[in-house]
Amino acid sequence: MTEQPSSGPNGATRARRTTAQNAQLALLLEVASTPKPGNVDREREYPDLRFEQFLAGAVGAHGGFAVAADGEPLGVAFERAVAGMSNQTGGNTQFGAALLLTPLVAAAGRDALDPNRATALVGETTVDDAVGFYRAFDYVDVAVPEPPASMEQLDVRRGGAAEPVLREWGLTLGDVLERSAERDGVAAEMTGGYGWTFELTRVIERGDEPVTDRAAAAFLALLSRELDTFVVTQHDRETAYEVRRRANAVIEGEESVYSFAADLVDRGINPGTTADVVAGALFVALERGLEV
């Protein structure tokens, strides 16, 4: 599923973007959106995580998206996306977004981009897909919650070293994500029907503001309604509740979004899960014909 070609100013037909290019563009538009309180955007960055590194990460992820659209297994496609994403000096820029996007890209490549099909593809994954997912952790350091004692052998930070356990237990990628869904918002989105992704798609599709402004509005809307699990992992639930409360205050006009954004960056509070879902919503909107 791709955008229909359109005509240029002199009547020439513009080449349409591929599904993989739309996924790449979604990552670029997400990081270019501003203000996104606590996240890297075109106006704010961290000393060790810069805007330019996100641009490079998006470029590098394209190869994984391309093979996902072509029908390669999700584990293969995701590992390749992360390997390419890691080809910059900032480390983990878009791990969660690439994970959330991969089934969406695969569904679009089959002309079936809807939440049910994307979730079904996750449910149809194999042990090999789980192995590819774990191997992706060998490329970058990813902040993840401590697993319960019963899952220590399945700690994703083991990377490819967890392959024997995955094969012994016969765990698919879908199984792994289901086990993480209570603690990880990206896993919950992928196994639970992509509800927020498609809801934010409608936010982005409305209006005539620049797409990056609509994406920033979608980011704030989700931040005001859902606890960001990356904030919980990096800090605690109390901090995540504070972020949600203040996002609501911004929407109600009780706090400036710019002071909110500056304060979160100063405190190193990064609502990364929210950004991942916005990237997914941008991709769906682009596949449906959103013009940029």
Contacts in CASP RR format, 6 or more apart in sequence:
PFRMAT RR
TARGET T0000
AUTHOR 0000-0000-0000
METHOD contacts of the structure
MODEL  1
MTEQPSSGPNGATRARRTTAQNAQLALLLEVASTPKPGNVDREREYPDLR
FEQFLAGAVGAHGGFAVAADGEPLGVAFERAVAGMSNQTGGNTQFGAALL
LTPLVAAAGRDALDPNRATALVGETTVDDAVGFYRAFDYVDVAVPEPPAS
MEQLDVRRGGAAEPVLREWGLTLGDVLERSAERDGVAAEMTGGYGWTFEL
TRVIERGDEPVTDRAAAAFLALLSRELDTFVVTQHDRETAYEVRRRANAV
IEGEESVYSFAADLVDRGINPGTTADVVAGALFVALERGLEV
1 19 0 8 1.000
1 108 0 8 1.000
1 109 0 8 1.000
1 111 0 8 1.000
1 113 0 8 1.000
1 287 0 8 1.000
2 16 0 8 1.000
2 17 0 8 1.000
2 18 0 8 1.000
2 19 0 8 1.000
2 22 0 8 1.000
2 287 0 8 1.000
3 16 0 8 1.000
3 17 0 8 1.000
3 22 0 8 1.000
3 286 0 8 1.000
3 287 0 8 1.000
3 289 0 8 1.000
3 291 0 8 1.000
4 16 0 8 1.000
4 289 0 8 1.000
5 13 0 8 1.000
5 14 0 8 1.000
5 15 0 8 1.000
5 16 0 8 1.000
6 13 0 8 1.000
6 14 0 8 1.000
7 13 0 8 1.000
7 14 0 8 1.000
8 14 0 8 1.000
17 25 0 8 1.000
17 286 0 8 1.000
18 66 0 8 1.000
18 69 0 8 1.000
19 65 0 8 1.000
19 69 0 8 1.000
19 105 0 8 1.000
19 108 0 8 1.000
19 109 0 8 1.000
19 287 0 8 1.000
20 62 0 8 1.000
20 63 0 8 1.000
20 64 0 8 1.000
20 65 0 8 1.000
20 66 0 8 1.000
20 68 0 8 1.000
20 69 0 8 1.000
20 105 0 8 1.000
21 62 0 8 1.000
22 108 0 8 1.000
22 283 0 8 1.000
22 286 0 8 1.000
22 287 0 8 1.000
23 61 0 8 1.000
23 62 0 8 1.000
23 65 0 8 1.000
23 69 0 8 1.000
23 101 0 8 1.000
23 104 0 8 1.000
23 105 0 8 1.000
23 283 0 8 1.000
24 58 0 8 1.000
24 59 0 8 1.000
24 61 0 8 1.000
24 62 0 8 1.000
24 65 0 8 1.000
25 282 0 8 1.000
25 286 0 8 1.000
25 292 0 8 1.000
26 101 0 8 1.000
26 279 0 8 1.000
26 280 0 8 1.000
26 282 0 8 1.000
26 283 0 8 1.000
26 286 0 8 1.000
27 54 0 8 1.000
27 57 0 8 1.000
27 58 0 8 1.000
27 61 0 8 1.000
27 94 0 8 1.000
27 97 0 8 1.000
27 98 0 8 1.000
27 101 0 8 1.000
27 279 0 8 1.000
28 55 0 8 1.000
28 58 0 8 1.000
29 211 0 8 1.000
29 212 0 8 1.000
29 215 0 8 1.000
29 282 0 8 1.000
29 292 0 8 1.000
30 97 0 8 1.000
30 215 0 8 1.000
30 275 0 8 1.000
30 278 0 8 1.000
30 279 0 8 1.000
30 282 0 8 1.000
31 39 0 8 1.000
31 40 0 8 1.000
31 41 0 8 1.000
31 42 0 8 1.000
31 51 0 8 1.000
31 54 0 8 1.000
31 55 0 8 1.000
31 58 0 8 1.000
32 41 0 8 1.000
32 42 0 8 1.000
32 212 0 8 1.000
33 41 0 8 1.000
33 42 0 8 1.000
33 212 0 8 1.000
33 213 0 8 1.000
33 215 0 8 1.000
33 216 0 8 1.000
33 219 0 8 1.000
33 278 0 8 1.000
34 41 0 8 1.000
34 42 0 8 1.000
34 43 0 8 1.000
34 44 0 8 1.000
34 212 0 8 1.000
34 216 0 8 1.000
35 41 0 8 1.000
35 43 0 8 1.000
35 44 0 8 1.000
35 216 0 8 1.000
35 257 0 8 1.000
35 258 0 8 1.000
35 260 0 8 1.000
35 261 0 8 1.000
36 216 0 8 1.000
36 219 0 8 1.000
36 220 0 8 1.000
36 261 0 8 1.000
36 271 0 8 1.000
36 275 0 8 1.000
37 220 0 8 1.000
37 223 0 8 1.000
37 243 0 8 1.000
37 247 0 8 1.000
37 250 0 8 1.000
37 257 0 8 1.000
37 260 0 8 1.000
37 261 0 8 1.000
37 263 0 8 1.000
37 264 0 8 1.000
37 265 0 8 1.000
37 271 0 8 1.000
38 44 0 8 1.000
38 261 0 8 1.000
38 264 0 8 1.000
38 265 0 8 1.000
38 268 0 8 1.000
38 269 0 8 1.000
38 270 0 8 1.000
38 271 0 8 1.000
39 219 0 8 1.000
39 270 0 8 1.000
39 271 0 8 1.000
39 272 0 8 1.000
39 274 0 8 1.000
39 275 0 8 1.000
40 46 0 8 1.000
40 49 0 8 1.000
40 50 0 8 1.000
40 51 0 8 1.000
40 54 0 8 1.000
41 51 0 8 1.000
41 216 0 8 1.000
42 51 0 8 1.000
42 212 0 8 1.000
44 261 0 8 1.000
44 262 0 8 1.000
44 265 0 8 1.000
45 51 0 8 1.000
46 265 0 8 1.000
46 268 0 8 1.000
46 270 0 8 1.000
48 90 0 8 1.000
49 90 0 8 1.000
49 91 0 8 1.000
49 93 0 8 1.000
50 90 0 8 1.000
53 88 0 8 1.000
53 89 0 8 1.000
53 90 0 8 1.000
53 91 0 8 1.000
53 93 0 8 1.000
54 93 0 8 1.000
54 94 0 8 1.000
56 87 0 8 1.000
56 88 0 8 1.000
56 93 0 8 1.000
57 84 0 8 1.000
57 85 0 8 1.000
57 86 0 8 1.000
57 87 0 8 1.000
57 88 0 8 1.000
57 93 0 8 1.000
57 94 0 8 1.000
58 85 0 8 1.000
58 93 0 8 1.000
58 94 0 8 1.000
60 81 0 8 1.000
60 84 0 8 1.000
60 85 0 8 1.000
60 87 0 8 1.000
61 81 0 8 1.000
61 82 0 8 1.000
61 84 0 8 1.000
61 85 0 8 1.000
61 94 0 8 1.000
61 98 0 8 1.000
63 80 0 8 1.000
63 81 0 8 1.000
63 84 0 8 1.000
64 77 0 8 1.000
64 78 0 8 1.000
64 80 0 8 1.000
64 81 0 8 1.000
64 84 0 8 1.000
64 102 0 8 1.000
65 77 0 8 1.000
65 81 0 8 1.000
65 101 0 8 1.000
65 102 0 8 1.000
65 105 0 8 1.000
67 76 0 8 1.000
67 77 0 8 1.000
67 80 0 8 1.000
68 74 0 8 1.000
68 77 0 8 1.000
68 78 0 8 1.000
68 81 0 8 1.000
68 102 0 8 1.000
68 103 0 8 1.000
68 105 0 8 1.000
68 106 0 8 1.000
68 109 0 8 1.000
69 105 0 8 1.000
69 106 0 8 1.000
69 108 0 8 1.000
69 109 0 8 1.000
70 109 0 8 1.000
71 77 0 8 1.000
71 106 0 8 1.000
71 109 0 8 1.000
71 110 0 8 1.000
73 125 0 8 1.000
73 126 0 8 1.000
73 128 0 8 1.000
73 129 0 8 1.000
74 102 0 8 1.000
74 103 0 8 1.000
74 106 0 8 1.000
74 121 0 8 1.000
74 122 0 8 1.000
74 125 0 8 1.000
74 129 0 8 1.000
74 173 0 8 1.000
75 102 0 8 1.000
75 125 0 8 1.000
75 128 0 8 1.000
75 129 0 8 1.000
75 130 0 8 1.000
75 131 0 8 1.000
75 132 0 8 1.000
75 133 0 8 1.000
75 173 0 8 1.000
76 128 0 8 1.000
76 129 0 8 1.000
76 132 0 8 1.000
77 102 0 8 1.000
77 105 0 8 1.000
77 106 0 8 1.000
78 98 0 8 1.000
78 99 0 8 1.000
78 102 0 8 1.000
78 132 0 8 1.000
78 133 0 8 1.000
78 136 0 8 1.000
79 132 0 8 1.000
79 133 0 8 1.000
79 135 0 8 1.000
79 136 0 8 1.000
81 98 0 8 1.000
81 101 0 8 1.000
81 102 0 8 1.000
81 136 0 8 1.000
82 95 0 8 1.000
82 98 0 8 1.000
82 136 0 8 1.000
82 139 0 8 1.000
82 140 0 8 1.000
83 136 0 8 1.000
83 139 0 8 1.000
84 139 0 8 1.000
85 93 0 8 1.000
85 94 0 8 1.000
85 95 0 8 1.000
85 98 0 8 1.000
85 139 0 8 1.000
85 140 0 8 1.000
86 92 0 8 1.000
86 139 0 8 1.000
86 140 0 8 1.000
91 140 0 8 1.000
91 141 0 8 1.000
92 140 0 8 1.000
92 141 0 8 1.000
92 142 0 8 1.000
92 143 0 8 1.000
94 276 0 8 1.000
94 279 0 8 1.000
95 136 0 8 1.000
95 140 0 8 1.000
95 142 0 8 1.000
96 186 0 8 1.000
96 273 0 8 1.000
96 276 0 8 1.000
97 275 0 8 1.000
97 276 0 8 1.000
97 279 0 8 1.000
97 280 0 8 1.000
99 133 0 8 1.000
99 186 0 8 1.000
99 190 0 8 1.000
99 276 0 8 1.000
100 186 0 8 1.000
100 189 0 8 1.000
100 190 0 8 1.000
100 197 0 8 1.000
100 276 0 8 1.000
100 277 0 8 1.000
100 279 0 8 1.000
100 280 0 8 1.000
101 279 0 8 1.000
101 280 0 8 1.000
101 283 0 8 1.000
103 118 0 8 1.000
103 119 0 8 1.000
103 121 0 8 1.000
103 122 0 8 1.000
103 190 0 8 1.000
104 113 0 8 1.000
104 118 0 8 1.000
104 194 0 8 1.000
104 197 0 8 1.000
104 280 0 8 1.000
104 283 0 8 1.000
104 284 0 8 1.000
105 283 0 8 1.000
106 118 0 8 1.000
106 121 0 8 1.000
107 113 0 8 1.000
107 114 0 8 1.000
107 117 0 8 1.000
107 118 0 8 1.000
107 121 0 8 1.000
108 283 0 8 1.000
108 287 0 8 1.000
110 117 0 8 1.000
113 284 0 8 1.000
113 287 0 8 1.000
113 288 0 8 1.000
115 193 0 8 1.000
115 194 0 8 1.000
115 195 0 8 1.000
115 197 0 8 1.000
115 198 0 8 1.000
116 193 0 8 1.000
118 190 0 8 1.000
118 193 0 8 1.000
118 194 0 8 1.000
119 190 0 8 1.000
119 191 0 8 1.000
119 192 0 8 1.000
119 193 0 8 1.000
119 194 0 8 1.000
122 173 0 8 1.000
122 174 0 8 1.000
122 177 0 8 1.000
122 190 0 8 1.000
122 191 0 8 1.000
123 172 0 8 1.000
123 173 0 8 1.000
123 174 0 8 1.000
123 191 0 8 1.000
125 172 0 8 1.000
125 173 0 8 1.000
125 174 0 8 1.000
126 172 0 8 1.000
126 173 0 8 1.000
127 166 0 8 1.000
127 167 0 8 1.000
127 170 0 8 1.000
127 171 0 8 1.000
127 172 0 8 1.000
129 172 0 8 1.000
129 173 0 8 1.000
129 174 0 8 1.000
130 166 0 8 1.000
130 171 0 8 1.000
130 172 0 8 1.000
130 173 0 8 1.000
130 174 0 8 1.000
130 175 0 8 1.000
130 176 0 8 1.000
131 160 0 8 1.000
131 163 0 8 1.000
131 166 0 8 1.000
131 167 0 8 1.000
132 160 0 8 1.000
132 173 0 8 1.000
133 156 0 8 1.000
133 173 0 8 1.000
133 176 0 8 1.000
134 156 0 8 1.000
134 158 0 8 1.000
134 159 0 8 1.000
134 160 0 8 1.000
134 162 0 8 1.000
134 163 0 8 1.000
134 166 0 8 1.000
135 159 0 8 1.000
135 160 0 8 1.000
135 163 0 8 1.000
136 159 0 8 1.000
137 156 0 8 1.000
137 157 0 8 1.000
137 158 0 8 1.000
137 159 0 8 1.000
137 160 0 8 1.000
138 159 0 8 1.000
138 160 0 8 1.000
142 156 0 8 1.000
142 157 0 8 1.000
143 230 0 8 1.000
143 233 0 8 1.000
143 234 0 8 1.000
144 156 0 8 1.000
144 157 0 8 1.000
144 184 0 8 1.000
144 233 0 8 1.000
145 183 0 8 1.000
145 184 0 8 1.000
145 229 0 8 1.000
145 232 0 8 1.000
145 233 0 8 1.000
147 154 0 8 1.000
147 155 0 8 1.000
151 179 0 8 1.000
153 162 0 8 1.000
153 165 0 8 1.000
154 162 0 8 1.000
154 165 0 8 1.000
154 166 0 8 1.000
154 169 0 8 1.000
154 171 0 8 1.000
154 176 0 8 1.000
154 179 0 8 1.000
155 162 0 8 1.000
156 162 0 8 1.000
156 176 0 8 1.000
166 176 0 8 1.000
174 191 0 8 1.000
177 187 0 8 1.000
177 190 0 8 1.000
177 191 0 8 1.000
178 187 0 8 1.000
178 191 0 8 1.000
180 187 0 8 1.000
181 187 0 8 1.000
181 188 0 8 1.000
181 191 0 8 1.000
181 192 0 8 1.000
182 188 0 8 1.000
183 229 0 8 1.000
183 232 0 8 1.000
183 233 0 8 1.000
184 229 0 8 1.000
184 273 0 8 1.000
185 229 0 8 1.000
185 273 0 8 1.000
186 229 0 8 1.000
186 273 0 8 1.000
186 276 0 8 1.000
186 277 0 8 1.000
188 229 0 8 1.000
189 195 0 8 1.000
189 196 0 8 1.000
189 197 0 8 1.000
189 277 0 8 1.000
196 222 0 8 1.000
196 226 0 8 1.000
196 277 0 8 1.000
196 281 0 8 1.000
197 277 0 8 1.000
197 280 0 8 1.000
197 281 0 8 1.000
197 284 0 8 1.000
198 281 0 8 1.000
198 284 0 8 1.000
199 281 0 8 1.000
200 218 0 8 1.000
200 221 0 8 1.000
200 222 0 8 1.000
200 277 0 8 1.000
200 278 0 8 1.000
200 280 0 8 1.000
200 281 0 8 1.000
201 280 0 8 1.000
201 281 0 8 1.000
201 284 0 8 1.000
201 285 0 8 1.000
201 288 0 8 1.000
203 214 0 8 1.000
203 217 0 8 1.000
203 218 0 8 1.000
203 221 0 8 1.000
203 281 0 8 1.000
204 211 0 8 1.000
204 214 0 8 1.000
204 215 0 8 1.000
204 218 0 8 1.000
204 281 0 8 1.000
204 282 0 8 1.000
204 285 0 8 1.000
204 290 0 8 1.000
205 285 0 8 1.000
205 288 0 8 1.000
205 290 0 8 1.000
206 214 0 8 1.000
207 214 0 8 1.000
209 217 0 8 1.000
211 282 0 8 1.000
211 290 0 8 1.000
211 292 0 8 1.000
215 278 0 8 1.000
215 281 0 8 1.000
215 282 0 8 1.000
218 278 0 8 1.000
218 281 0 8 1.000
219 274 0 8 1.000
219 275 0 8 1.000
219 278 0 8 1.000
220 247 0 8 1.000
220 250 0 8 1.000
220 251 0 8 1.000
220 257 0 8 1.000
221 251 0 8 1.000
222 274 0 8 1.000
222 277 0 8 1.000
222 278 0 8 1.000
223 243 0 8 1.000
223 244 0 8 1.000
223 247 0 8 1.000
223 271 0 8 1.000
223 274 0 8 1.000
224 244 0 8 1.000
224 247 0 8 1.000
224 248 0 8 1.000
224 250 0 8 1.000
224 251 0 8 1.000
225 244 0 8 1.000
226 244 0 8 1.000
226 274 0 8 1.000
227 237 0 8 1.000
227 240 0 8 1.000
227 241 0 8 1.000
227 244 0 8 1.000
228 240 0 8 1.000
228 243 0 8 1.000
228 244 0 8 1.000
228 271 0 8 1.000
228 272 0 8 1.000
228 273 0 8 1.000
228 274 0 8 1.000
229 240 0 8 1.000
229 273 0 8 1.000
230 270 0 8 1.000
230 271 0 8 1.000
230 272 0 8 1.000
230 273 0 8 1.000
230 274 0 8 1.000
231 239 0 8 1.000
231 240 0 8 1.000
231 243 0 8 1.000
231 269 0 8 1.000
231 270 0 8 1.000
231 271 0 8 1.000
231 272 0 8 1.000
231 273 0 8 1.000
232 239 0 8 1.000
232 240 0 8 1.000
234 268 0 8 1.000
234 269 0 8 1.000
234 270 0 8 1.000
235 269 0 8 1.000
239 269 0 8 1.000
243 264 0 8 1.000
243 269 0 8 1.000
243 271 0 8 1.000
246 255 0 8 1.000
246 260 0 8 1.000
247 260 0 8 1.000
249 255 0 8 1.000
249 260 0 8 1.000
250 256 0 8 1.000
250 257 0 8 1.000
250 260 0 8 1.000
264 270 0 8 1.000
264 271 0 8 1.000
282 290 0 8 1.000
286 292 0 8 1.000
END
